[in-house]
Structures are given as C-alpha cells and as structure tokens.
C-alpha cells in the first residue's frame, strides 16, 4: 500500500508542470486526497503506525497548509500523543477550513471537543508551572503587577478548575455544571444517567444501585444514544475514534451483546433490520430505546460529546 501510494504521488508530481491551470488544480486535489487516504490507512490498520500517518499528513499540509481533513487527522494524532499545543493549532486550522473545503458536521463537533480538551490540559499544566514559579522565584520582581494580573485569572488553581468545569449533556444540548451538581444529580424515572469521573464510569437508573462500566461499554451506550439505528461497522468506527483504540468488528458485536444481556430487565437497546446501500440484504441496526432519556455528566477533559441528532426529532 505504501509503495503504490508513493509511486502514485510521484507520478502526479511529475505531471503537474505540464498541465493547464485547471488540470493542475484537479491533479493537486487528487494528490492531497491520496496523501490523506495513505495516512488513514496507517492510522486504521490492524497495527496502527501513527508515525507513518503523521508523515503523510505533513506532506499534505506542505501542499495545502489549511487543508481541513489533513489538519483534523494530524490534530487528533497529536492529541492522542498529549502534544496539546500542537494539536490545538492544527485543530483550529481544521475548524477554520478553506473557501472550498470544510469538515463534516460530526468532524466539526469532534474537533471542537478535542480543542476544548486541549485547552483544559494546557491550562492545567500552566497552573502547575505557575505554582512552581511562585514557590521558587525570589528577588527583584514586580509583585504589584503580578498580583494585578493574577486577580484577572478566571481560574486561580487546578482545584478550582476541577470544581467549576463539569458538563451535562442531555438531548444533544450541553451545559456547564459545578462539582456539587455533578455529585448530587439523580436520574428521573425514565432516565439513563451516565457519569464519568476519576472514580470511574457508571450508569444510574431510578430504583436500583449504580452499575460500574468499563470505558468501551460506557462509550458504546453514549454512541447508541441517537435517533437513527446504527450498524456494527458504524459503531466500530465511531468507538475507535472516541476511545483512541482500534476496535475490531468482533469486539463491537460482543460489546452490544454484553450490554443487552447485562441490562435485559431495563430493555436499553432497541434493534431492527435496516437497509444499507450496497448491501444485498438488511443488516441489524441498534440504538438506545426511545423510552429512555439519556443524560451524560462528565469532566471537561473527558472526550465525550453529543455527536448525534437530537432524539426528539423522531
């Protein structure tokens, strides 16, 4: 795959000088698409190679600095690697787009989510450095000036950051809540309350003890909270994106089965055959049963976001 992609890229570059302006534009776009596809191949292979994926994405960005998809993919990889400042730069570039290319609606939401999380991580690190400097530095400093600007800080320390920045997501809408509200919120009669914190990921329903979930089960329930029915491959791809891990088709099937078996009495998951373009016969689709209202409570730096259409639309 790499060799064929490399040779194709070389061929396109050789032909560019001899083309008309319009032909060059078409070839240039084809070259960009090829580079991004090559990067995606390495990112989603059975043994992901993020080094090679970054190499191809950087090649694309050399050709088109503001290419939305290339910057989005690169920002995601850098985010995974905890290179938050670089990730934020590329995610912001991706969100700005170009006159002809923009991210999809889902990518726009995910990129903004990554950007928020980068900002929280950068803020957290800056607060730690500030505390260290205040303890270490002695001597001739303009303390009055420092105090004046410190008083203007929205967040004074890491503890305050944790307390003020929780999120509540219901029916596709998001609000900011404090730590007290996070801990005191209880589920309504027909509400699935999903909580994600340092203490773990849990599911709460009225009249029964909370259930501790692993990350993949928790995120699968989040993804199933959509108006439309989703197939195994769609869920597999989305869970890989959300978790930052490569989820296999078999693992996705097992996750759905385990959730259905574990919460049989709650009747959480609704399944139905759906017609998929290009498929010879209907395939199974899944979603959280519409009898349930799903509410998600999480920390700001949790990578969880309502990427679905509002369930009330159905």
Secondary structure, 3 states (H helix, E strand, C coil): CHHHHHHHHHHHHHHHCCCCHHHHHHHHHHHHHHHHHHHHHHHHCCCCCHHHHHHHHHHHHHHCCCCHHHHHHHHHHHHHCCCHHHHHHHHHHHHHCCCCCCCCHHHHHHHHHHHHHHHHHHHHHHHHHHHHHHHHCCCCCCHHHHHHHHHCCCCCCHHHHHHHCEEEEECCEEEEECHHHHHHCCCCCCEEEEEEECCEEEEECCCCCCEEECHHHHHHHHHHCCCCCECHHHHHHHHHHHHCCCCCHHHHHHHHHHHHHHCHHHCCEEEEEECCCCCCCCEEEEEECCCCEEEEEEECCCCCCCCCCCHHHC
